[in-house]
Amino acid sequence: MAPVDRLFAVTLAAVILAGSLIHFAPIRHDVGVYEGGGGNVRRRLMTVSKRVFQGDGIQFVNSPDPKTVESRDKVLYGILADQDSSGKDLLLGHTMGGTGSGKEIEENETKQGQLLQVQQTRADLVEKNQLRQAELRLQRMKEAEGAQQIVQPMQPPGIVPLGEGNEQTDTHPNTYDEGLLQIQQENYLISHPQYGMDGFVAIPFGRKEPSRDVLDIHDTYKPRLHDPSEETQLAFSQWVETMVVEMHGTGEPQVQTLNPDQGVKDIYFAIWTDYGRTPTASAWRVFNGGEKTEFLIENTAKNGSRYVSPRGHVHSGTVTKEVYGCHAAFHGWHSQSYGHTVDYHLAQISYLKAQVDEECRFLLLDNRIGPLPSILHAVDPALYARVTWIHPREVAKIVDGSLVVSHNPGSEYYPKFGANAYLQAWLTSLPYKSDPDQTIILYCSRVPPQTNTRVMDVEHNEAIKQLIQQKMIDHGRNEQLVDYDGTRLGEDGQMRPLTPMERFYLFRSATTLIGSHGTGMTNMLWMDLTAERRPQVVEFTAGPNSSDDELRRFAFENYSRNYWGLPFDYHVLLFTPESRDAGAFVDLNLLSGVLDELWS
């Protein structure tokens, strides 16, 4: 047999063996490993299989009585059933005060030994698959960036008639080139100090000064830093206040409405950029005969969305999509990013939803790589059904209706938020609630190969999970501990990202979320804010005394500023000073004290 064939055969056998262990190993919750102390025998059972079938349903592994569950719950249980193919448990179970016979313990240890024999092979397969996925993502990003290099030169005064029935092509203009965009804006302002050119009239968004009144929320909703240094605690509080005032201090977004008043011929909306820090859009209406065009403008943002004149963007090849009746529109920064979509876009859309009646539809961006369509489809199908998705540089023509635009004028560092009260109202309106008898505790593992920045030291990461498990035992927490890295094993045997629906159900069932600052932690948004006990969050982040320059750039960064005012029980721990961007640590004694405080 050739070496390649022999390697393939060995690998296939290993995967088959692992699959047999995963799907056929019996589940026991009453066996334990001997741990010293008072004769109380407990076992940390490395569960090989979590899936138990009862009729046509799936039994939740910690449920004392088998019962049939509805189809939406099967999504969650399917996630909890998975064994991470990198060799670590996706779900770490524990039992309170369980005892087991020596034979049971020996049989389980034998199975664990068999599993260890195939872990390396499976880990290699996972790594190859993840590298391939990373290469594909990089290729798609490069292709998207390449398509953005073609920039339409400035058009002569006036709007060129919109094309009807034209097909979308890759040659449409794009103003994502910020250097050229700045030149265009400067020339425009110098040539036309009144923002006008033979009938062009600008409708500016007003700018508001930030207010510290936004800091007046219930003290228990504010983040608490656990650090022995009072000086560091003071610096943290000042940082949080500064960021919150910057991001939320100007209050709610502003709304501008373009109505089909007398003399108005057409109303239009378009988003010109695919994604990025400063996405650009236009909203305008044209009066009969084209003697006047009114457009919304706000182009001072350094980080956030802009509204600009359609001049220079609309041309004879522009694709036009007719939509009918009232439409509400929004666009925001980093639409390609899951984290920014969750922590920013959803709040702004929630606000816009509250400003219009139920008959009004929405114009939102589908840039083909962003997660917003799949998120709304998963968690709020009714809202998803009200959306007309438009592609970059595709103009929506509103027929027989008004255009309502929501926007919070630009920011120096971050876009303006100011809509979390509406976000909370939307989140609590979603029908799926957590079951108090079937909850979990989530730990976000930020380790390679899922990420390569602000990663936890691998051995220390395991020590953290062991500490969490021990504290769960100490405090009688009967939940399951889920080790979350954003992936699961697919039906094809390859690792794949969790779908938005899977993320939603998983985090909706979590009572406590623990982990390092990063995209995974933005999913705290899906935790049940209506639960009897407020969702608990423990976030690890960099401190100002870090010896690593890269880590210091993220000093004090945490998501309490993004989700300001939401009723989380929020706690923050800093990485130890010797931590590196490629290997971070936290003080386990501090973490132990935080968990004692939360779960006592």
C-alpha positions in Angstrom: 0.0 0.0 0.0 1.3 3.4 -0.9 2.2 5.8 1.9 -0.5 8.2 0.9 -3.1 5.4 0.8 -1.9 4.0 4.1 -2.1 7.5 5.7 -5.6 7.9 4.3 -6.7 4.5 5.6 -5.3 5.3 9.1 -7.0 8.7 9.1 -10.3 7.2 8.0 -10.1 4.5 10.7 -9.4 7.1 13.3 -12.4 9.3 12.3 -14.7 6.2 12.2 -13.5 5.2 15.7 -14.0 8.7 17.0 -17.5 8.8 15.4 -18.4 5.5 17.0 -17.3 6.9 20.4 -19.2 10.1 19.9 -22.5 8.5 18.8 -22.7 5.2 20.7 -20.9 5.7 24.0 -23.4 5.5 26.9 -24.1 8.6 28.9 -23.6 8.5 32.6 -24.1 11.3 35.1 -23.4 9.3 38.2 -19.8 8.4 37.9 -16.9 10.3 39.4 -13.1 10.6 39.7 -11.9 10.5 43.3 -10.9 13.9 44.5 -9.6 14.5 48.0 -11.6 16.2 50.7 -14.1 14.9 53.3 -14.6 11.6 51.6 -17.0 13.3 49.1 -16.4 11.5 45.8 -17.0 13.4 42.6 -15.9 12.9 39.0 -15.2 15.3 36.2 -16.7 13.2 33.4 -15.2 14.0 30.0 -18.5 13.2 28.3 -18.0 11.5 24.9 -21.6 11.6 23.9 -24.4 14.0 24.9 -27.1 12.9 22.6 -30.0 10.8 24.0 -33.1 10.0 21.9 -36.5 9.6 23.5 -39.1 8.8 20.9 -38.9 11.6 18.3 -37.4 14.1 20.6 -34.1 14.7 22.2 -33.6 14.5 25.9 -31.6 17.3 27.5 -28.6 15.6 29.2 -29.1 17.3 32.6 -32.9 16.9 32.6 -34.0 14.3 35.3 -36.9 13.1 33.2 -36.9 12.4 29.4 -39.3 14.6 27.5 -39.9 15.5 23.9 -38.8 19.0 22.9 -40.0 21.3 20.1 -38.0 21.5 16.9 -36.4 24.9 17.8 -34.9 23.4 20.9 -33.4 20.6 18.9 -31.0 23.2 17.4 -29.7 24.0 20.8 -29.5 20.4 21.9 -27.7 19.4 18.7 -25.0 22.0 19.6 -24.7 20.7 23.1 -24.4 17.2 21.8 -21.3 17.9 19.7 -17.8 16.8 20.7 -15.2 19.3 19.5 -13.1 17.4 17.0 -9.9 19.2 18.2 -10.0 16.8 21.2 -11.5 19.0 23.8 -15.1 18.8 25.0 -17.4 21.3 23.5 -19.6 20.7 26.5 -18.1 19.9 29.9 -20.5 18.1 32.2 -20.2 17.7 36.0 -22.3 15.9 38.6 -23.0 17.0 42.1 -21.9 14.5 44.7 -22.0 11.6 42.3 -20.3 8.3 43.1 -19.4 5.5 40.8 -18.1 2.0 41.0 -14.5 1.1 40.2 -15.6 -0.8 37.1 -17.5 2.1 35.8 -14.5 4.4 36.3 -12.2 2.0 34.7 -14.5 1.5 31.6 -14.8 5.3 31.2 -11.0 5.8 31.5 -10.5 3.2 28.8 -12.8 5.0 26.5 -11.0 8.3 27.2 -7.7 6.6 26.4 -9.2 5.4 23.0 -10.3 9.0 22.4 -6.9 10.4 23.1 -5.4 8.1 20.5 -7.4 9.7 17.7 -7.4 13.3 19.0 -4.2 14.2 17.2 -5.4 12.9 13.8 -8.7 14.7 14.2 -6.9 17.9 15.3 -4.8 17.8 12.2 -7.9 17.4 10.0 -9.5 20.4 11.8 -6.4 22.6 11.4 -6.2 21.8 7.7 -9.9 22.6 7.2 -9.6 25.9 9.2 -6.6 27.0 7.2 -8.4 26.3 4.0 -11.4 28.3 5.2 -9.1 31.2 6.2 -7.5 31.1 2.7 -11.0 31.3 1.1 -12.0 34.2 3.3 -8.8 36.0 2.4 -9.4 35.4 -1.2 -12.9 36.8 -1.0 -11.7 39.9 0.8 -9.1 40.5 -1.8 -11.6 40.1 -4.6 -13.9 42.6 -2.9 -11.1 45.1 -2.4 -10.1 44.7 -6.0 -13.6 45.5 -7.2 -13.5 48.7 -5.1 -10.6 50.2 -7.0 -12.8 51.5 -9.8 -13.9 55.0 -8.8 -16.4 57.0 -10.8 -15.1 60.6 -11.6 -17.2 63.5 -10.6 -20.2 64.0 -12.9 -21.2 67.4 -14.3 -23.9 69.4 -12.5 -27.2 67.7 -12.2 -28.3 64.0 -11.8 -28.0 61.8 -14.8 -31.3 59.9 -15.4 -31.4 56.6 -13.6 -31.2 53.6 -15.8 -34.1 51.2 -15.8 -33.7 47.4 -15.9 -29.9 47.5 -16.0 -28.0 44.5 -14.6 -25.7 44.8 -11.7 -22.0 44.7 -12.8 -18.6 44.8 -11.1 -17.8 48.1 -12.8 -20.2 50.3 -10.8 -18.5 53.3 -9.1 -17.5 53.0 -5.5 -16.3 55.8 -3.2 -14.8 53.6 -0.6 -11.4 55.1 -1.5 -11.3 57.6 1.4 -8.6 59.7 -0.2 -10.5 60.4 -3.4 -13.7 60.8 -1.3 -12.0 63.6 0.6 -10.9 65.3 -2.6 -14.4 65.1 -4.0 -15.9 66.6 -0.8 -13.3 69.5 -0.7 -13.8 70.4 -4.4 -17.5 70.2 -3.9 -17.6 72.5 -0.9 -15.2 75.0 -2.5 -17.1 75.2 -5.8 -20.5 75.3 -4.2 -20.4 77.0 -0.7 -24.2 76.7 -0.4 -24.1 72.9 -1.1 -26.0 73.8 -4.2 -25.4 73.6 -8.0 -28.3 74.7 -10.1 -31.1 73.4 -7.9 -29.3 71.2 -5.4 -30.4 71.9 -1.8 -28.8 70.2 1.2 -30.8 69.1 4.3 -28.2 68.7 7.0 -28.4 66.5 10.0 -28.0 68.6 13.1 -25.1 67.9 15.5 -25.7 67.6 19.3 -23.2 68.1 22.1 -22.8 65.0 24.2 -24.3 65.0 27.7 -23.1 63.2 30.9 -26.7 62.5 31.8 -26.2 59.2 29.9 -24.1 58.0 32.9 -27.2 58.1 35.2 -28.2 54.5 35.1 -28.7 52.0 38.0 -25.3 51.3 39.7 -25.8 47.6 39.5 -25.9 47.9 35.6 -22.4 49.5 35.5 -19.3 47.3 35.0 -17.2 46.5 38.0 -13.5 46.1 37.7 -11.9 43.5 40.1 -8.4 44.7 40.7 -6.3 45.2 43.9 -5.1 48.7 42.7 -7.5 51.5 43.6 -5.6 53.7 41.1 -6.4 51.2 38.3 -10.0 51.0 39.4 -10.3 54.8 39.2 -8.7 54.9 35.8 -11.1 52.2 34.6 -14.1 54.1 35.8 -12.9 57.3 34.1 -12.3 55.3 30.9 -15.8 53.8 30.9 -17.4 57.2 31.5 -15.4 58.9 28.7 -16.3 56.1 26.2 -20.0 56.0 27.2 -20.4 59.8 26.8 -18.6 59.7 23.5 -20.7 56.8 22.2 -24.1 57.4 23.8 -24.0 61.0 25.1 -25.7 62.6 22.1 -28.8 60.6 22.8 -31.1 58.9 20.3 -30.5 58.9 16.6 -32.1 61.6 14.4 -34.8 61.0 11.9 -35.3 62.8 8.6 -38.3 62.1 6.5 -38.5 62.8 2.7 -42.2 63.0 1.9 -43.9 62.9 -1.5 -45.0 66.5 -1.1 -46.6 68.4 -3.9 -44.2 68.9 -6.8 -42.0 65.9 -5.7 -41.4 63.6 -8.6 -39.2 60.9 -7.2 -37.6 59.8 -3.9 -34.4 57.7 -3.8 -32.0 55.9 -1.4 -28.7 54.2 -2.1 -25.7 52.9 -0.2 -22.5 53.5 -2.2 -19.9 51.5 -0.3 -19.7 47.8 0.3 -18.5 48.0 3.9 -15.8 49.7 6.1 -15.3 52.3 8.8 -17.0 55.2 7.0 -19.8 53.8 4.7 -21.4 56.4 2.5 -25.1 56.7 1.4 -27.4 59.2 -0.2 -31.1 60.0 0.4 -32.7 62.5 -1.9 -35.9 63.6 -3.7 -36.3 65.2 -7.1 -39.0 67.8 -7.9 -40.9 67.9 -11.1 -38.8 68.9 -14.1 -35.6 68.5 -12.1 -35.4 72.1 -11.1 -34.6 71.2 -7.6 -33.1 68.2 -5.8 -33.0 68.0 -2.0 -30.6 65.6 -0.4 -29.5 64.7 3.2 -26.0 65.5 4.2 -23.6 64.7 7.1 -20.1 63.9 5.9 -17.9 64.8 8.9 -17.7 61.4 10.5 -14.2 59.9 10.9 -15.6 56.6 12.1 -19.2 56.0 11.2 -21.7 56.4 8.4 -21.9 59.4 6.1 -24.7 61.0 4.0 -23.5 62.8 0.9 -24.9 64.3 -2.3 -25.8 61.7 -5.0 -23.8 63.9 -7.4 -20.9 61.8 -8.7 -22.4 58.5 -7.8 -25.5 58.2 -10.0 -24.8 57.5 -13.7 -26.5 56.1 -16.7 -25.6 52.5 -15.8 -26.9 52.7 -12.2 -29.3 49.8 -11.3 -32.7 51.0 -10.0 -35.1 49.0 -7.9 -38.6 50.3 -7.5 -40.2 49.8 -4.0 -43.7 50.9 -3.0 -45.1 52.6 0.0 -43.3 53.8 3.2 -39.7 52.7 3.6 -37.3 53.2 6.5 -33.5 53.2 5.8 -30.3 52.8 7.8 -26.7 52.1 7.0 -23.7 51.7 9.4 -20.1 51.0 9.8 -18.4 47.6 9.3 -21.4 45.8 7.9 -19.1 42.9 7.0 -18.4 42.2 10.6 -20.5 39.9 12.8 -19.4 41.7 16.0 -20.2 45.2 14.8 -23.5 44.1 13.3 -24.6 42.6 16.6 -23.3 45.3 18.9 -24.2 48.4 16.8 -26.5 47.7 13.8 -29.2 45.8 15.7 -29.7 48.7 18.1 -30.0 51.2 15.3 -32.5 49.1 13.4 -34.5 48.5 16.6 -34.7 52.3 17.0 -35.8 52.8 13.4 -38.4 50.0 13.8 -39.9 51.9 16.7 -40.3 55.2 14.7 -42.5 53.8 11.9 -45.8 51.8 11.8 -46.0 48.1 11.1 -46.9 48.7 7.4 -43.6 50.5 6.7 -40.9 48.4 5.2 -37.1 48.7 5.5 -34.2 49.3 3.1 -31.1 47.6 4.4 -27.8 46.6 2.9 -27.0 43.2 1.6 -23.3 43.3 0.6 -23.2 39.5 0.1 -20.7 39.0 2.9 -22.3 40.6 5.9 -24.3 38.6 8.5 -27.3 40.9 9.0 -29.7 39.1 6.7 -29.1 35.7 8.2 -29.3 37.1 11.8 -32.7 38.7 11.2 -33.9 35.7 9.4 -33.0 33.5 12.3 -34.2 35.5 15.3 -37.0 37.7 14.0 -38.6 36.3 10.8 -41.4 38.9 11.0 -38.9 41.8 10.8 -36.9 40.0 8.2 -40.1 39.8 6.0 -40.4 43.6 6.1 -36.9 44.2 4.6 -36.1 45.0 1.0 -32.4 44.2 0.7 -30.4 46.4 -1.6 -26.9 45.8 -2.9 -24.1 48.4 -2.8 -24.6 51.1 -5.6 -28.1 49.9 -6.2 -30.6 52.8 -6.0 -34.1 52.2 -4.5 -36.8 54.4 -6.0 -39.6 54.9 -3.5 -43.0 55.0 -5.3 -46.1 56.3 -3.6 -44.5 56.5 -0.2 -42.2 58.3 2.2 -38.5 57.6 3.0 -37.7 57.7 6.7 -33.9 57.8 7.5 -32.3 57.2 10.9 -28.8 58.5 11.5 -26.7 59.6 14.5 -24.2 62.2 13.3 -20.6 61.1 13.1 -17.9 60.5 15.7 -14.2 61.0 16.2 -13.6 57.4 17.4 -16.7 55.3 17.3 -20.1 55.8 15.7 -22.9 57.2 17.9 -25.1 54.6 19.5 -27.9 56.0 21.8 -30.5 53.4 21.0 -30.0 50.6 23.6 -33.4 51.2 25.2 -35.0 50.2 21.9 -32.6 47.3 21.5 -33.6 46.0 24.9 -37.3 46.4 24.0 -36.7 44.4 20.7 -34.7 41.7 22.4 -37.3 41.1 25.2 -40.0 40.9 22.5 -38.4 37.9 20.9 -40.5 34.8 21.7 -37.9 32.3 22.8 -37.1 32.5 26.5 -34.7 30.5 28.5 -35.9 27.5 30.5 -34.7 27.8 34.1 -34.4 24.0 34.3 -32.2 23.8 31.2 -29.6 26.5 31.5 -25.9 26.5 30.8 -22.8 28.4 31.7 -20.7 29.5 28.7 -16.9 30.0 28.5 -15.6 31.6 25.4 -12.2 30.0 24.5 -10.1 32.5 22.7 -7.3 30.3 21.6 -5.6 29.3 18.3 -6.5 28.5 15.6 -9.8 30.4 16.0 -7.9 33.6 16.6 -4.4 35.0 16.9 -4.8 38.2 18.9 -5.5 38.6 22.6 -5.4 34.8 22.9 -5.3 33.0 26.2 -2.3 30.8 27.0 -3.5 27.3 26.0 -2.5 25.6 29.3 -3.9 28.5 31.3 -7.1 28.3 29.3 -7.6 24.8 30.6 -6.8 25.9 34.2 -9.6 28.5 33.8 -12.1 25.9 32.7 -11.1 23.6 35.6 -11.5 26.4 38.1 -15.0 27.3 36.7 -16.0 23.6 37.0 -14.8 23.4 40.6 -16.7 26.6 41.5 -19.8 25.2 39.9 -19.5 22.1 42.1 -18.8 24.2 45.2 -21.9 26.4 44.7 -24.2 23.6 43.6 -24.6 24.9 40.0 -26.2 22.0 38.1 -25.8 23.6 34.7 -23.5 22.4 32.0 -20.3 24.2 31.2 -20.1 24.9 27.4 -16.6 25.6 26.0 -17.5 27.9 23.1 -15.2 28.8 20.2 -17.9 29.6 17.6 -17.6 26.3 15.7 -19.1 22.9 15.7 -18.6 19.6 13.8 -20.7 19.5 10.6 -22.4 16.5 9.0 -19.5 16.3 6.6 -17.0 15.7 9.4 -15.5 19.2 8.9 -15.6 22.0 11.5 -18.0 24.9 10.5 -19.1 28.1 12.2 -22.3 28.1 14.2 -25.2 29.5 12.4 -26.9 32.7 13.8 -29.8 30.6 15.0 -27.5 28.1 16.7 -25.7 31.0 18.4 -29.0 32.6 19.5 -30.4 29.5 21.1 -27.1 28.7 22.8 -26.6 32.1 24.4 -30.3 32.4 25.2 -29.9 29.5 27.5 -26.8 30.9 29.3 -27.0 32.3 32.8 -23.3 33.2 33.0 -20.9 34.2 30.2 -17.1 34.2 30.9 -14.3 34.9 28.4 -11.8 37.3 26.8 -12.7 40.5 25.0 -13.5 39.6 21.4 -16.3 38.9 18.9 -17.5 35.8 20.8 -18.4 38.0 23.8 -20.7 40.2 21.7 -23.1 37.3 21.7 -24.0 38.3 25.3 -26.7 40.2 23.5 -28.7 37.0 23.0 -28.8 36.2 26.7 -32.3 36.3 28.3 -32.8 39.8 29.7 -36.2 38.7 31.1 -34.8 35.9 33.2 -35.4 35.9 37.0 -31.7 36.6 37.6 -29.9 39.1 35.5 -27.4 37.6 33.0 -23.9 37.5 34.5 -20.9 38.5 32.4 -17.2 38.1 33.4 -15.0 39.7 30.7 -11.1 39.4 30.6 -9.3 42.4 29.0 -6.0 44.1 28.8 -4.9 46.7 31.4 -2.8 49.8 31.1 0.2 48.1 32.9 0.6 45.4 30.3 4.2 44.8 29.2 3.0 44.0 25.7 2.5 47.0 23.4 -0.2 45.3 21.3 -2.2 44.4 24.4 -1.9 48.0 25.8 -3.8 49.2 22.7 -6.8 47.5 24.1 -6.5 48.7 27.7 -9.8 48.5 29.5 -11.7 47.6 26.3 -15.0 45.8 27.2 -18.5 45.5 25.8 -20.3 47.2 28.7 -19.7 50.5 26.9 -21.5 49.1 23.7 -24.4 47.6 25.7 -24.6 50.5 28.1 -27.8 50.4 30.1 -28.7 46.8 29.4 -29.3 44.9 32.7 -26.2 42.8 32.8 -24.4 41.9 36.0 -21.1 42.9 34.5 -17.6 42.1 35.9 -14.2 42.8 34.4 -10.8 41.2 35.1 -7.5 42.4 33.6 -4.9 40.3 32.1 -1.8 40.0 34.3 1.1 42.4 33.5 3.3 39.7 32.0 0.6 38.6 29.5 1.4 38.8 25.8 -0.9 39.2 22.8 -0.1 35.7 21.9 -0.5 34.3 25.4 -2.6 36.0 28.1 -3.2 35.1 31.7 -5.6 36.2 34.4 -5.3 36.0 38.2 -7.0 32.8 39.1 -7.5 33.9 42.7 -9.3 37.0 41.5 -11.4 34.9 39.2 -12.2 32.5 42.0 -13.4 35.4 44.2 -15.6 36.8 41.4 -17.3 33.4 40.9 -17.8 33.0 44.6 -19.5 36.5 44.6 -21.7 35.7 41.6 -22.8 32.2 42.7 -23.0 32.5 46.5 
